[in-house]
Amino acid sequence: MQKLSSSTDYGKKGLWFGGLLFPEAFMTATRQSVAQENKWSLEELDLKFEVDPSDEAISKNQLGFIVEGLSIEGASYSRDE
């Protein structure tokens, strides 16, 4: 919480998701922030998930948030897709 409160980019460059008290509310807020910033409706947003992005991709990130320490239950992952 200290890292997030002192951040000028509200965690866009990296945030330990598991450290939040209500992570689902933060995820909703990130969607609203991106939509408002780009003058898009929430329906126009697509959730994009990248595993282990490069430092270059993180530094060039302008359209979303970088999340660290995320655990997803009931999901599957394939490197081929």
C-alpha positions, 0 to 999 in steps of 0.5 A, a space after each residue: 500500500 505504501 508503494 501504491 500511495 507514493 507512486 505517481 503512475 498509480 502502479 502502472 509500471 508494477 504492482 504486487 496484486 496480492 498485496 492489495 486488500 480488495 484486488 478485484 476492486 483495483 482491477 475494476 478501477 484500472 479498467 475504468 482509468 484506462 477507459 477514461 484516459 483514452 475516452 473509450 467505453 468499458 465495452 471497448 476494452 479487452 483484457 490482455 495478459 502477458 506472461 513475463 514481459 520484457 523490461 522494454 515492454 514494461 517501460 513502453 507500456 502506455 495503455 494499461 497496468 503491469 501486475 506482479 504476483 498474480 494468481 488465477 484459479 481455474 485458468 489454463 495457460 499455453 505458450 503456443 497461443 
